[in-house]
Amino acid sequence: MARRHWRRGSSPSLGDPSVEPALTSAQTRIEITSGPNRWSSRKHALPDAIDFWSFAGAAANVVMQLGWPEVAYGVMESKVKSGSLVHHPWKRARTTTQYLAVAILGTQEERDAFRDAVNVAHRQVRSDETSPVKYNAFNRELQMWVAACLYIGFEDTYQLLHGRLDDAQLEDFYSTASPLATTLQVTDDMWPATRADFDRYWNLACERVTYDETTRQYLLDLVGLKMINWPLRVVFRNLLEFLTIGTLPPLMREKLGLAWSDDDRRRFEHLFVFVSFVNRFIPRFIRHGGSHAVLADLRRRIKADKNLI
């Protein structure tokens, strides 16, 4: 079967294959310094990546997604208060993890049901005359960017936990990832066909990343856990900040003015060497249990005809 060619909607710089990215992966990706895959030489797939430590970079992924101003203002100005990260952080976390679970582990019928529920909320997320930028939550290019950020988060944390994958292993891992995008409005032919295509897309898309002062302050409040009660903030703030900055690509750290020294990098690497060692002795059903639990909750909601988000 012939490979499909990916396109990028109305953006000529991303759709024109003759345009070369101005950025390199050294700028747009974290460095994976661990040796080759430490666990096995088997085929790797995205469902293997739902380990609870894969969500250690969740805040960093939000920072990445909001690097496109249209996504940032769509989130910050959203009129859907019930799903607001600031006003209802735990509900937003549940909704996001359920989206990931159904996209990665769910059936097509479950993905369709979740898409319908998200569409109801997304109809209210659009710019008005006072918005600094124009946006619409149904915009496929914006959804493609968000899905790409989600994929980057899974691939990076998977390699931090399991060791660096070679090109063939990365291709296997990537080949199962398109539902991260196509569970919403992104069409199958928009998702880059190969891992190399995705690299090019990612480096080009990162050229659009910028944070104005409003977005920057919003994200710093997020990293500082301003939206949750102070006891949890006191306990987890330093760790979250460390994990967030460590899982951010250098480009985004620089644009946000976040410091990251060589000592920080070494501590981050040592942390994941330790975590990856411990993880080898934790049964898979425990490591993956959270994602299966939120998917089971979604299935109960579908069966009971309850709101899904």
C-alpha positions in Angstrom: 0.0 0.0 0.0 1.4 3.4 -0.9 2.3 5.8 1.9 0.0 8.8 2.2 1.5 12.2 2.1 0.8 14.5 5.0 -0.6 18.0 4.5 -1.0 20.9 6.9 -4.2 22.7 6.0 -3.8 26.3 4.9 -0.3 26.9 6.3 2.1 27.0 3.3 5.3 26.8 5.4 4.1 23.5 6.9 2.5 22.0 3.8 5.2 22.8 1.3 7.8 20.0 1.4 10.5 22.3 0.0 10.5 24.4 3.1 13.2 23.4 5.6 12.7 24.0 9.3 14.8 26.8 10.8 14.9 24.9 14.1 16.6 21.6 14.9 15.6 18.8 17.2 18.3 19.9 19.6 16.2 23.0 20.2 12.7 21.5 20.1 13.2 18.2 22.0 14.7 17.3 25.3 18.0 15.4 25.2 17.7 11.6 25.9 21.1 10.8 27.3 20.4 7.3 28.6 21.7 4.3 26.7 19.7 2.1 24.3 16.5 0.6 25.5 17.1 -1.0 28.9 14.1 -3.3 29.1 13.8 -5.3 26.0 14.2 -5.4 22.2 10.5 -6.1 21.6 8.2 -3.9 19.5 7.2 -0.7 21.2 3.8 0.9 21.0 2.0 3.9 22.5 -0.2 1.8 24.8 3.0 0.8 26.5 3.6 4.4 27.5 0.6 4.9 29.9 2.8 4.3 32.9 1.9 6.7 35.7 5.4 8.3 35.5 4.6 9.2 31.9 2.3 11.9 33.3 5.2 13.5 35.2 5.6 16.1 32.4 1.8 16.9 32.3 2.3 20.6 33.2 5.2 20.9 30.7 2.8 19.5 28.1 0.3 22.3 28.8 3.2 24.8 28.5 4.0 23.4 25.1 0.4 23.4 23.9 -0.1 27.0 24.9 3.0 28.0 22.9 0.7 28.7 20.0 -1.2 31.9 21.0 -4.5 30.7 19.5 -4.4 27.7 21.9 -3.3 29.8 24.8 -6.1 32.4 24.5 -8.6 29.6 23.8 -7.7 28.1 27.1 -7.3 31.4 29.1 -10.5 33.0 27.7 -12.7 29.9 27.6 -16.2 30.4 28.8 -16.5 26.7 29.8 -15.8 27.3 33.4 -16.6 23.7 34.4 -13.6 22.6 32.4 -11.3 25.4 33.5 -7.8 24.5 34.6 -7.8 27.4 37.0 -11.2 26.9 38.5 -11.6 23.1 38.4 -8.1 21.6 38.1 -9.0 18.1 39.2 -12.0 17.9 36.8 -9.8 19.2 34.0 -7.1 16.6 34.9 -9.8 13.8 34.8 -11.1 14.9 31.4 -7.6 15.1 29.9 -6.6 11.7 31.2 -9.8 10.2 30.0 -9.2 11.7 26.6 -5.8 10.1 26.5 -7.1 6.8 27.8 -9.9 6.5 25.2 -7.6 7.7 22.4 -4.9 5.1 23.2 -6.9 2.2 24.7 -10.6 2.8 23.7 -12.7 1.4 21.0 -13.8 3.5 18.0 -17.3 3.7 19.4 -15.9 5.1 22.7 -13.8 7.6 20.9 -16.8 8.8 18.9 -18.8 9.2 22.1 -16.1 11.2 23.7 -15.6 13.3 20.6 -19.3 14.2 20.7 -19.0 15.3 24.3 -15.9 17.4 23.7 -17.6 19.0 20.7 -20.4 20.4 22.9 -17.8 22.2 25.0 -15.7 23.3 22.1 -18.6 25.1 20.4 -18.3 27.7 23.1 -14.5 28.1 22.7 -14.1 30.8 20.0 -12.6 34.3 20.0 -14.7 37.5 20.1 -14.0 41.1 19.2 -11.9 41.6 22.4 -9.6 38.6 21.9 -5.9 39.5 21.1 -5.9 36.6 18.5 -8.5 34.8 16.6 -9.2 31.2 17.5 -11.8 28.4 17.3 -11.5 25.1 19.2 -12.7 23.3 16.0 -9.7 24.5 14.1 -7.9 21.3 12.9 -4.5 22.9 12.8 -4.8 23.8 16.5 -6.0 20.4 17.4 -3.1 18.9 15.4 -0.6 21.0 17.4 -2.1 19.9 20.7 -2.0 16.2 19.6 1.6 16.6 18.5 2.5 18.0 21.9 0.8 15.0 23.6 2.8 12.6 21.4 6.0 14.4 22.2 5.3 14.1 25.9 4.6 10.3 25.7 7.7 9.6 23.5 10.0 11.6 25.7 8.9 10.2 29.0 8.8 6.6 27.6 12.5 7.0 26.6 13.4 8.5 29.9 11.9 5.4 31.6 13.0 2.7 29.2 16.1 4.0 27.5 16.7 5.6 24.1 14.9 3.9 21.2 16.5 3.4 17.8 15.0 4.6 14.6 13.1 1.3 13.9 11.7 1.2 17.5 10.7 4.9 17.3 8.8 4.1 14.0 7.0 1.3 15.7 6.1 3.5 18.6 4.9 6.3 16.4 2.8 4.1 14.1 0.2 3.7 16.9 -0.1 7.4 17.8 -2.5 8.9 15.3 -5.6 8.5 17.5 -4.2 11.2 19.7 -5.2 13.5 16.9 -8.0 11.7 15.0 -10.1 11.2 18.1 -11.2 14.8 17.5 -11.4 16.7 14.2 -7.9 16.0 12.8 -8.2 13.8 9.7 -6.0 10.8 9.2 -4.1 12.3 6.3 -3.2 15.4 8.4 -1.2 13.2 10.8 2.4 12.8 9.4 2.8 9.4 7.8 6.2 8.6 9.3 8.3 9.5 12.3 10.6 11.5 10.0 7.6 13.4 8.6 6.6 14.1 12.2 10.0 15.5 13.1 9.8 17.9 10.2 6.3 18.9 11.2 7.3 19.4 14.8 10.3 21.6 14.0 8.3 23.7 11.7 5.4 24.0 14.1 7.7 25.1 16.9 8.7 28.2 14.9 5.2 29.5 15.8 5.8 29.1 19.5 5.7 32.4 21.4 4.5 33.5 24.9 3.3 37.0 25.6 3.4 38.3 29.2 -0.2 37.3 29.8 0.4 33.7 28.8 3.7 33.6 30.6 2.2 34.6 33.9 -0.7 32.1 33.4 1.8 29.3 32.9 4.1 30.3 35.8 1.0 30.3 38.0 0.2 26.8 36.7 3.7 25.5 37.4 3.6 27.1 40.8 0.3 25.2 41.5 -1.6 28.5 42.3 -4.9 26.7 41.4 -4.8 24.2 44.2 -4.9 24.4 48.0 -1.7 25.6 49.8 -0.9 22.3 51.7 -0.6 20.4 48.4 1.2 23.3 46.9 3.8 23.3 49.7 4.4 19.5 49.3 4.6 19.3 45.5 5.6 22.6 44.1 9.3 22.1 44.0 9.1 18.7 42.5 6.5 19.8 39.9 8.6 22.8 38.9 11.7 20.5 38.5 9.9 17.9 36.4 8.2 20.6 34.3 11.3 22.5 33.4 13.2 19.2 32.9 10.6 17.9 30.4 10.4 21.2 28.4 12.3 21.5 25.2 15.2 24.0 25.4 13.4 26.4 23.0 10.4 26.8 25.4 12.6 27.1 28.5 14.4 29.9 26.8 11.2 31.7 25.6 9.8 31.5 29.1 13.1 32.6 30.8 13.3 29.4 32.9 16.8 28.6 34.2 18.2 25.0 33.7 21.8 24.4 34.6 24.1 21.4 34.0 23.6 20.4 37.6 19.8 20.4 37.1 20.2 18.3 34.0 22.3 15.7 35.8 19.9 15.5 38.8 17.0 15.1 36.3 18.8 12.3 34.5 19.7 10.6 37.8 16.1 10.8 39.0 14.9 9.0 35.9 17.6 6.3 36.1 16.4 5.6 39.6 12.7 5.7 38.7 13.3 3.4 35.6 15.1 0.9 37.8 12.3 0.9 40.4 9.6 0.6 37.7 11.0 -2.7 36.6 9.8 -4.3 39.8 6.3 -2.7 39.8 3.7 -4.9 38.1 2.3 -3.5 34.8 -1.3 -3.5 36.1 -0.2 -1.1 38.8 1.9 1.2 36.6 -0.9 1.3 34.0 -3.8 1.1 36.5 -4.7 4.8 36.5 -5.4 5.0 32.8 -7.4 1.8 32.9 -9.4 3.2 35.8 -10.3 6.4 34.1 -11.3 4.5 31.0 -13.5 2.2 33.1 -15.1 5.3 34.6 -15.8 6.6 31.1 -17.4 3.3 30.1 -19.7 3.5 33.2 -20.7 7.0 32.2 -21.5 6.0 28.6 -23.5 3.0 29.8 -25.4 5.1 32.3 -25.9 7.9 29.7 -24.2 10.4 32.0 -22.1 13.5 31.0 -18.7 12.4 29.8 -16.8 15.6 30.6 
